[in-house]
């Protein structure tokens, strides 16, 4: 391993852990920005899935009280998503994942851009269990088909008049559960070779330390600041997905 490899690998582990600790999602996107420069895509995705789950654990602890107060709400998102993950994987036989990423990336970018410049933020104060289940199912499907399980649930949470603890109390267990299922599926497919496990062991301390820093910063944010942070990250994430997928399409021409 060269010095450049170690530097990019460490930066990816730190960036992914910090963003997950701060916002409750985004590990894969921010880590892969570095790791895809030095690792094969399949290996980079397998490592980022494990880092997403492990770096989400400090976030679960940080919002444990919010989780304990809203178990039914969380289950409305998680249970349909678990049903949808394998359906998303099966859909890859019929749907091109790149096109899905372009559509969702564009939607995320437009959503983030629209709300980033509004003085007032959305604040729905309605109980919509059917819509929660539909968003959870869609998130699980997109997770299986395009590794974008957190996109729609995050956008849905930012529309509500929930505190940052309540928003995080939905997003964090949702992401950890769905990505945990993804790790299991990848393991069954033989993705975790001895080399990959060695890289995971190297990334884990950096990711967990960075996640703790992110969680501490999260505790200092107000509800409005956290919502604006999520909106900004949705814009950045969407723009990054568009750039990556459009770049692949141009190279294929």
ABEGO torsion letter per residue (X at the ends): XBAAAAAAAAAAAAAAAAAAAAAGBGAAAAAAAAAAAABBAAAAAAAAAAAAAAAAAAAAAAAAAAAAAAAAAAAAAAAAAAAAAAAAAAAAAABBAAAAAAAAAAAAAAAAAAAAABABBBBBBBBBAAAAAAAAAAAAAAAAAAGAAAAAAAAAAAABABBAAAAAAAAAAAAAAAAAAAAAAAAAAGABBAAAAAAAAAAAAAAAAAAAAAAAAAAABBAAAAAAAAAAAAAAAAAAAAAAAAAAAAAAX
